[in-house]
């Protein structure tokens, strides 16, 4: 019996995950195919923290409505997927973030909990800095903003994803 190698298995899984089920009521030959973009790994990595733990982070590409930014600022987002990076090294976060965005790429908002970096040098959070760096470079991220206090405050960030 032949074994399937890891690469073939990954390729098969990625292909299967992009196919939506056929709507049986719409006709036998009609199928919908939702294109999943591959995980984004071509971003730069930071060496030192440049963002303070209590500093509010905010970014928006041109054309993003103020309404979307206000929703993030106020935490007016329901049922948001999140990743908690507490205890991660920068290297571990750099592996987890692309996969997290990939898995949730069809959602409108996600929340990334990065912490405030209280144990970082000079009060500058390297993990928070890396998250901001990653989000600014990711082609699917349209905007992001620090969460309000009840959603993690400056230790977490909401991101608006391209649909």
PATOR-758971 format. One record per residue: residue number from 0; residue in one letter; x, y, z negated of N, C-alpha, C in turn. Coordinates in Angstrom, 2 decimals. Each point is the difference from the previous one (the first is absolute). Example, Ala and Ser with C-alpha at 12.3 -4.5 7.8 and 13.67 -1.06 7.14 Angstrom:
BEGIN
(0; 'a'; (13.19; -5.69; -7.80); (-0.89; 1.19; 0.00); (0.90; 1.20; 0.00))
(1; 's'; (-0.35; 1.05; 0.72); (0.82; 1.19; -0.06); (-0.77; 1.09; -0.73))
//
This chain:
BEGIN
(0; 'x'; (0.85; -1.19; 0.00); (-0.85; 1.19; 0.00); (0.89; 1.24; 0.00))
(1; 'x'; (-0.28; 0.95; 0.85); (0.77; 1.23; 0.09); (-0.43; 1.00; -1.07))
(2; 'x'; (0.96; 0.68; -0.57); (-0.27; 1.06; -0.97); (-0.10; 1.33; 0.72))
(3; 'x'; (-0.90; 0.86; -0.44); (-0.12; 1.35; 0.55); (0.96; 0.89; -0.77))
(4; 'x'; (0.87; 0.70; 0.73); (0.95; 0.86; -0.72); (-0.69; 1.27; -0.48))
(5; 'x'; (0.67; 0.70; -0.90); (-0.58; 1.18; -0.66); (-0.35; 1.11; 1.00))
(6; 'x'; (0.87; 0.21; 1.00); (-0.25; 1.05; 1.00); (-1.26; -0.28; 0.81))
(7; 'x'; (-0.16; -1.25; 0.44); (-1.18; -0.37; 0.77); (-1.26; 0.14; -0.84))
(8; 'x'; (0.10; -0.41; -1.24); (-1.14; 0.11; -0.91); (-0.40; 1.46; -0.20))
(9; 'x'; (1.00; 0.88; -0.20); (-0.24; 1.44; -0.18); (-0.64; 0.59; 1.26))
(10; 'x'; (0.53; -0.35; 1.16); (-0.53; 0.50; 1.27); (-1.46; -0.43; 0.18))
(11; 'x'; (-0.27; -1.27; -0.28); (-1.37; -0.52; 0.10); (-0.92; 0.76; -0.93))
(12; 'x'; (0.40; 0.18; -1.27); (-0.82; 0.68; -1.01); (-0.29; 1.44; 0.43))
(13; 'x'; (1.04; 0.71; 0.50); (-0.20; 1.39; 0.42); (-0.99; 0.09; 1.16))
(14; 'x'; (0.09; -0.96; 0.92); (-0.91; 0.01; 1.14); (-1.43; -0.32; -0.45))
(15; 'x'; (-0.17; -0.99; -0.80); (-1.33; -0.40; -0.46); (-0.64; 1.10; -0.84))
(16; 'x'; (0.81; 0.69; -0.83); (-0.53; 1.05; -0.86); (-0.53; 1.20; 0.79))
(17; 'x'; (0.39; 0.13; 1.28); (-0.44; 1.15; 0.78); (-1.28; -0.27; 0.78))
(18; 'x'; (-0.48; -1.20; -0.04); (-1.19; -0.36; 0.79); (-1.24; 0.06; -0.88))
(19; 'x'; (-0.96; 0.78; 0.46); (-1.27; 0.11; -0.72); (-0.93; -1.11; 0.48))
(20; 'x'; (-0.91; -0.48; -0.85); (-0.92; -1.04; 0.42); (-0.92; 0.48; 1.11))
(21; 'x'; (-0.43; -0.91; 0.83); (-0.90; 0.32; 1.11); (-1.40; 0.19; -0.55))
(22; 'x'; (-0.66; 1.05; 0.47); (-1.39; 0.26; -0.39); (-0.88; -0.90; 0.87))
(23; 'x'; (-0.56; -1.04; -0.59); (-0.78; -0.98; 0.75); (-1.26; 0.61; 0.61))
(24; 'x'; (-0.53; 1.05; -0.62); (-1.21; 0.64; 0.50); (0.27; 0.93; 1.18))
(25; 'x'; (1.25; 0.36; 0.20); (0.34; 0.97; 1.05); (0.30; -0.67; 1.33))
(26; 'x'; (0.05; -1.30; 0.06); (0.30; -0.68; 1.25); (1.18; -0.93; -0.17))
(27; 'x'; (-0.02; -1.08; 0.73); (1.00; -1.05; -0.19); (1.40; 0.41; 0.45))
(28; 'x'; (0.12; 0.89; 0.97); (1.32; 0.33; 0.53); (0.59; 1.29; -0.54))
(29; 'x'; (-0.72; 0.66; -0.87); (0.49; 1.27; -0.53); (0.76; -0.26; -1.29))
(30; 'x'; (1.20; 0.55; -0.11); (0.76; -0.13; -1.24); (0.59; 1.36; -0.36))
(31; 'x'; (0.17; 0.20; -1.27); (0.64; 1.23; -0.45); (1.38; -0.35; -0.50))
(32; 'x'; (0.95; 0.81; 0.36); (1.39; -0.23; -0.38); (0.50; 1.27; -0.67))
(33; 'x'; (0.22; -0.09; -1.29); (0.50; 1.14; -0.74); (1.51; -0.09; -0.03))
(34; 'x'; (0.65; 1.01; 0.52); (1.45; 0.02; 0.11); (0.63; 0.38; -1.34))
(35; 'x'; (0.73; -0.92; -0.59); (0.73; 0.28; -1.24); (1.40; 0.43; 0.36))
(36; 'x'; (0.41; 1.14; -0.53); (1.36; 0.47; 0.25); (0.94; -0.79; -0.91))
(37; 'x'; (1.23; -0.27; 0.46); (0.93; -0.74; -0.86); (0.45; 0.86; -1.18))
(38; 'x'; (0.51; -0.65; -1.06); (0.48; 0.78; -1.14); (1.10; 0.97; 0.43))
(39; 'x'; (0.03; 1.15; -0.62); (0.95; 1.07; 0.31); (1.21; -0.13; -0.93))
(40; 'x'; (1.15; -0.32; 0.58); (1.22; -0.17; -0.79); (1.11; 0.97; 0.38))
(41; 'x'; (-0.20; 0.85; 1.00); (1.10; 0.86; 0.45); (-0.05; 1.37; -0.66))
(42; 'x'; (0.03; 0.00; -1.31); (0.03; 1.24; -0.77); (1.32; 0.09; -0.75))
(43; 'x'; (0.37; 1.21; -0.36); (1.26; 0.18; -0.72); (-0.20; -0.22; -1.49))
(44; 'x'; (1.07; -0.34; -0.66); (-0.03; -0.25; -1.44); (0.72; 1.13; -0.72))
(45; 'x'; (-0.49; 0.35; -1.17); (0.64; 1.06; -0.78); (1.05; -0.59; -0.93))
(46; 'x'; (0.95; 0.84; -0.38); (1.06; -0.42; -0.91); (-0.25; 0.57; -1.39))
(47; 'x'; (-0.46; 1.23; -0.05); (-0.25; 0.68; -1.27); (-1.42; 0.54; -0.04))
(48; 'x'; (-0.51; 0.13; -1.21); (-1.31; 0.61; -0.17); (0.10; 1.51; 0.14))
(49; 'x'; (-0.93; 0.58; 0.72); (-0.04; 1.46; 0.18); (-1.34; 0.59; -0.43))
(50; 'x'; (-0.92; -0.87; -0.44); (-1.33; 0.45; -0.40); (-0.17; -0.32; -1.49))
(51; 'x'; (-0.40; 1.00; -0.75); (-0.23; -0.17; -1.43); (-1.25; -0.80; -0.29))
(52; 'x'; (0.00; -0.68; -1.14); (-1.12; -0.85; -0.38); (-1.32; 0.73; -0.12))
(53; 'x'; (0.03; 1.25; -0.44); (-1.23; 0.79; -0.18); (-0.36; 0.83; 1.23))
(54; 'x'; (0.83; -0.08; 1.03); (-0.21; 0.81; 1.22); (-1.13; -0.59; 0.84))
(55; 'x'; (-0.91; 0.87; 0.44); (-1.09; -0.40; 0.90); (0.57; -0.11; 1.41))
(56; 'x'; (-0.31; -1.10; 0.67); (0.44; -0.18; 1.39); (-1.22; 0.11; 0.91))
(57; 'x'; (0.21; 0.64; 1.14); (-1.08; 0.20; 0.95); (0.58; 0.15; 1.40))
(58; 'x'; (-0.69; -0.56; 0.97); (0.45; 0.05; 1.39); (-1.21; -0.26; 0.89))
(59; 'x'; (-0.05; 0.68; 1.12); (-1.06; -0.26; 0.98); (0.51; 0.34; 1.39))
(60; 'x'; (-0.27; -0.88; 0.94); (0.31; 0.30; 1.40); (-0.99; 1.05; 0.48))
(61; 'x'; (0.37; 0.73; 1.02); (-0.89; 1.05; 0.49); (-1.30; -0.62; 0.51))
(62; 'x'; (-1.10; 0.70; -0.25); (-1.30; -0.45; 0.44); (-0.78; -0.78; -1.06))
(63; 'x'; (0.62; -0.27; -1.14); (-0.71; -0.71; -1.07); (-0.90; 1.00; -0.72))
(64; 'x'; (-1.25; -0.38; -0.19); (-0.95; 0.92; -0.60); (0.28; 0.22; -1.48))
(65; 'x'; (-0.31; 1.19; -0.46); (0.15; 0.34; -1.42); (-0.91; -0.89; -0.85))
(66; 'x'; (-1.10; -0.45; 0.57); (-0.93; -0.88; -0.71); (0.68; -1.31; -0.41))
(67; 'x'; (0.82; -0.55; 0.90); (0.73; -1.24; -0.30); (1.03; 0.23; -1.10))
(68; 'x'; (0.69; 1.13; 0.06); (1.01; 0.33; -1.02); (-0.69; 0.19; -1.35))
(69; 'x'; (-1.11; 0.71; -0.02); (-0.75; 0.21; -1.24); (-0.49; -1.32; -0.59))
(70; 'x'; (-0.42; -0.93; 0.83); (-0.45; -1.31; -0.49); (1.13; -0.69; -0.76))
(71; 'x'; (1.22; 0.09; 0.52); (1.15; -0.61; -0.68); (0.34; 0.76; -1.28))
(72; 'x'; (0.01; 1.34; 0.08); (0.31; 0.82; -1.18); (-0.96; -0.27; -1.14))
(73; 'x'; (-1.27; -0.17; 0.33); (-1.04; -0.17; -1.02); (-0.25; -1.47; -0.36))
(74; 'x'; (0.60; -0.91; 0.75); (-0.21; -1.42; -0.27); (-1.37; -0.48; 0.42))
(75; 'x'; (-0.59; 0.65; 0.98); (-1.34; -0.36; 0.47); (0.09; -1.09; 1.06))
(76; 'x'; (0.61; -1.10; -0.41); (0.23; -1.12; 0.90); (-0.45; -1.26; -0.74))
(77; 'x'; (-0.89; -0.75; 0.62); (-0.52; -1.22; -0.62); (0.68; -1.24; 0.57))
(78; 'x'; (0.09; -1.03; -0.83); (0.49; -1.32; 0.42); (1.29; 0.07; 0.82))
(79; 'x'; (1.00; 0.63; -0.55); (1.26; 0.15; 0.70); (0.96; -1.14; -0.37))
(80; 'x'; (0.67; -0.56; 1.00); (1.01; -1.02; -0.26); (1.23; 0.69; -0.56))
(81; 'x'; (0.71; -0.70; -0.87); (1.18; 0.62; -0.61); (1.13; -1.00; -0.17))
(82; 'x'; (1.19; 0.55; -0.10); (1.19; -0.78; -0.32); (0.67; 0.69; -1.18))
(83; 'x'; (0.42; -0.78; -0.98); (0.67; 0.53; -1.19); (1.47; -0.38; 0.08))
(84; 'x'; (0.84; 1.01; 0.17); (1.44; -0.22; 0.17); (0.78; 0.13; -1.31))
(85; 'x'; (-0.69; 0.13; -1.13); (0.72; 0.07; -1.29); (0.92; -1.20; -0.13))
(86; 'x'; (1.23; 0.26; -0.37); (0.97; -1.07; -0.20); (0.71; -0.43; 1.27))
(87; 'x'; (-0.40; 0.52; 1.16); (0.67; -0.34; 1.26); (1.29; 0.79; 0.12))
(88; 'x'; (0.98; -0.61; 0.63); (1.18; 0.76; 0.42); (-0.38; 0.70; 1.30))
(89; 'x'; (0.82; 0.93; 0.44); (-0.25; 0.67; 1.28); (-0.01; -1.03; 1.13))
(90; 'x'; (0.90; -0.96; -0.06); (0.07; -1.04; 1.03); (-1.29; -0.83; 0.03))
(91; 'x'; (-0.50; -0.37; -1.17); (-1.24; -0.78; -0.07); (-1.19; 0.83; 0.51))
(92; 'x'; (-0.02; 1.27; -0.35); (-1.07; 0.88; 0.48); (0.05; 0.14; 1.52))
(93; 'x'; (1.20; 0.07; 0.56); (0.17; 0.14; 1.45); (-0.46; -1.26; 0.74))
(94; 'x'; (-0.01; -1.12; -0.67); (-0.53; -1.22; 0.59); (-1.52; -0.07; -0.17))
(95; 'x'; (-0.49; 0.45; -1.14); (-1.43; -0.12; -0.30); (-0.86; 1.02; 0.73))
(96; 'x'; (0.46; 1.24; 0.12); (-0.81; 1.07; 0.60); (-0.43; -0.28; 1.44))
(97; 'x'; (0.92; -0.38; 0.90); (-0.44; -0.26; 1.37); (-1.05; -1.11; 0.08))
(98; 'x'; (0.17; -1.04; -0.80); (-0.96; -1.10; 0.01); (-1.34; 0.42; -0.58))
(99; 'x'; (0.02; 0.84; -1.03); (-1.25; 0.50; -0.59); (-0.78; 0.82; 1.02))
(100; 'x'; (0.65; 0.95; 0.65); (-0.68; 0.83; 1.01); (-0.49; -0.89; 1.15))
(101; 'x'; (0.80; -0.97; 0.40); (-0.39; -0.92; 1.07); (-1.28; -0.75; -0.37))
(102; 'x'; (-0.05; -0.52; -1.23); (-1.17; -0.77; -0.43); (-1.26; 0.86; -0.12))
(103; 'x'; (0.17; 1.30; -0.22); (-1.15; 0.88; -0.22); (-0.14; 1.06; 1.08))
(104; 'x'; (0.55; -0.27; 1.18); (0.05; 1.02; 1.06); (-1.36; 0.41; 0.53))
(105; 'x'; (-1.04; -0.75; -0.25); (-1.33; 0.38; 0.50); (-0.82; 0.72; -1.07))
(106; 'x'; (0.60; 0.27; -1.14); (-0.67; 0.74; -1.06); (0.31; 1.48; 0.17))
(107; 'x'; (-0.86; 0.83; -0.54); (0.17; 1.46; 0.15); (1.03; 0.55; -1.00))
(108; 'x'; (-0.07; -0.46; -1.25); (0.91; 0.47; -1.04); (0.62; -1.18; -0.72))
(109; 'x'; (1.22; 0.21; -0.49); (0.66; -0.95; -0.90); (0.63; 0.81; -1.13))
(110; 'x'; (0.27; -0.69; -1.11); (0.66; 0.66; -1.12); (1.29; -0.75; -0.31))
(111; 'x'; (1.07; 0.77; -0.15); (1.31; -0.56; -0.33); (0.38; 0.52; -1.38))
(112; 'x'; (0.17; -0.92; -0.94); (0.40; 0.37; -1.36); (1.51; -0.19; -0.08))
(113; 'x'; (0.71; 1.09; -0.13); (1.46; -0.03; 0.00); (0.61; 0.38; -1.34))
(114; 'x'; (-0.81; 0.53; -0.90); (0.51; 0.45; -1.28); (0.65; 1.37; 0.12))
(115; 'x'; (0.44; 0.51; -1.13); (0.58; 1.34; -0.05); (1.52; -0.02; -0.14))
(116; 'x'; (0.56; -1.18; -0.16); (1.46; -0.12; -0.06); (0.61; 0.58; -1.26))
(117; 'x'; (-0.65; -0.22; -1.12); (0.52; 0.55; -1.25); (1.39; -0.52; -0.34))
(118; 'x'; (0.36; -1.17; 0.51); (1.34; -0.54; -0.28); (1.01; 0.34; 1.09))
(119; 'x'; (-0.40; 0.83; 0.95); (0.89; 0.40; 1.09); (0.95; 1.10; -0.46))
(120; 'x'; (1.12; 0.12; 0.73); (0.98; 1.03; -0.31); (-0.57; 1.40; 0.21))
(121; 'x'; (0.32; 0.91; -0.89); (-0.37; 1.40; 0.11); (-1.50; 0.25; 0.15))
(122; 'x'; (-0.83; -0.97; -0.36); (-1.44; 0.18; 0.12); (-0.50; -0.06; 1.43))
(123; 'x'; (0.85; -0.40; 0.93); (-0.37; -0.11; 1.40); (-0.31; -1.47; 0.31))
(124; 'x'; (-1.20; -0.26; 0.46); (-0.45; -1.37; 0.23); (0.43; -0.50; 1.37))
(125; 'x'; (0.87; -1.00; 0.02); (0.47; -0.56; 1.28); (-1.10; -0.80; 0.69))
(126; 'x'; (-0.82; -0.73; -0.78); (-1.07; -0.79; 0.61); (-1.08; 0.90; 0.59))
(127; 'x'; (-0.38; 1.04; -0.71); (-0.98; 0.96; 0.51); (0.55; 0.69; 1.25))
(128; 'x'; (1.27; 0.35; -0.03); (0.64; 0.63; 1.16); (-0.03; -0.95; 1.20))
(129; 'x'; (0.26; -1.29; -0.22); (-0.02; -0.98; 1.09); (-1.41; -0.17; 0.56))
(130; 'x'; (-1.00; -0.03; -0.87); (-1.39; -0.14; 0.46); (-0.37; 1.19; 0.89))
(131; 'x'; (0.32; 1.21; -0.43); (-0.30; 1.20; 0.79); (0.74; -0.05; 1.33))
(132; 'x'; (1.26; -0.38; -0.04); (0.82; -0.13; 1.21); (-0.63; -1.00; 0.97))
(133; 'x'; (-0.42; -1.14; -0.51); (-0.63; -1.04; 0.81); (-1.31; 0.51; 0.62))
(134; 'x'; (-0.85; 0.61; -0.81); (-1.31; 0.46; 0.48); (0.14; 1.07; 1.09))
(135; 'x'; (0.98; 0.88; -0.14); (0.20; 1.04; 1.01); (0.44; -0.59; 1.34))
(136; 'x'; (0.69; -1.12; -0.03); (0.51; -0.61; 1.23); (-0.96; -1.00; 0.63))
(137; 'x'; (-0.93; -0.53; -0.78); (-0.88; -1.06; 0.51); (-0.97; 0.58; 1.04))
(138; 'x'; (-0.05; -0.58; 1.20); (-0.86; 0.55; 1.06); (-1.49; -0.08; -0.29))
(139; 'x'; (-0.42; -0.85; -0.91); (-1.42; -0.14; -0.29); (-0.46; 0.90; -1.14))
(140; 'x'; (0.92; 0.61; -0.72); (-0.36; 0.87; -1.12); (-0.23; 1.41; 0.52))
(141; 'x'; (-1.21; 0.50; -0.19); (-0.36; 1.33; 0.48); (0.22; 1.06; -1.08))
(142; 'x'; (-0.18; -0.39; -1.26); (0.13; 0.94; -1.11); (0.15; -0.77; -1.29))
(143; 'x'; (0.52; 0.69; -1.02); (0.02; -0.58; -1.34); (0.00; 1.12; -1.02))
(144; 'x'; (-0.40; -0.37; -1.22); (-0.04; 0.98; -1.10); (0.08; -0.76; -1.32))
(145; 'x'; (0.67; 0.62; -0.98); (0.02; -0.58; -1.34); (-1.43; -0.18; -0.49))
(146; 'x'; (-0.21; -1.04; -0.76); (-1.33; -0.30; -0.53); (-0.36; 0.95; -1.13))
(147; 'x'; (-1.30; 0.18; -0.25); (-0.41; 0.76; -1.19); (0.34; -0.83; -1.25))
(148; 'x'; (-0.05; 0.64; -1.14); (0.42; -0.62; -1.26); (-0.69; -1.34; -0.26))
(149; 'x'; (-1.28; -0.10; 0.27); (-0.73; -1.24; -0.29); (0.31; -1.14; 0.98))
(150; 'x'; (0.77; 0.26; 1.05); (0.41; -1.02; 0.96); (1.51; -0.26; -0.02))
(151; 'x'; (0.67; 0.51; -1.02); (1.45; -0.23; -0.10); (0.81; 1.27; 0.02))
(152; 'x'; (-0.64; 1.13; 0.28); (0.70; 1.28; 0.02); (1.18; 0.00; 0.95))
(153; 'x'; (1.07; 0.65; -0.39); (1.18; 0.12; 0.87); (0.81; -1.30; 0.04))
(154; 'x'; (-0.46; -1.04; -0.66); (0.64; -1.31; 0.06); (-0.63; -0.90; 1.05))
(155; 'x'; (-0.94; 0.55; 0.80); (-0.66; -0.75; 1.05); (-0.34; 0.93; 1.15))
(156; 'x'; (-0.15; -0.55; 1.17); (-0.27; 0.79; 1.21); (-1.08; -0.66; 0.83))
(157; 'x'; (-0.99; 0.78; 0.42); (-0.98; -0.45; 0.98); (0.58; 0.28; 1.38))
(158; 'x'; (-0.21; -0.93; 0.94); (0.42; 0.21; 1.39); (-1.20; -0.20; 0.91))
(159; 'x'; (-0.13; 0.89; 0.97); (-1.04; -0.06; 1.02); (0.60; -0.68; 1.23))
(160; 'x'; (-0.63; -1.08; 0.45); (0.53; -0.76; 1.13); (-0.78; 0.28; 1.28))
(161; 'x'; (0.71; -0.07; 1.10); (-0.60; 0.16; 1.33); (-0.91; -1.19; 0.26))
(162; 'x'; (-1.16; 0.25; 0.54); (-0.95; -1.08; 0.29); (0.19; -0.51; 1.41))
//
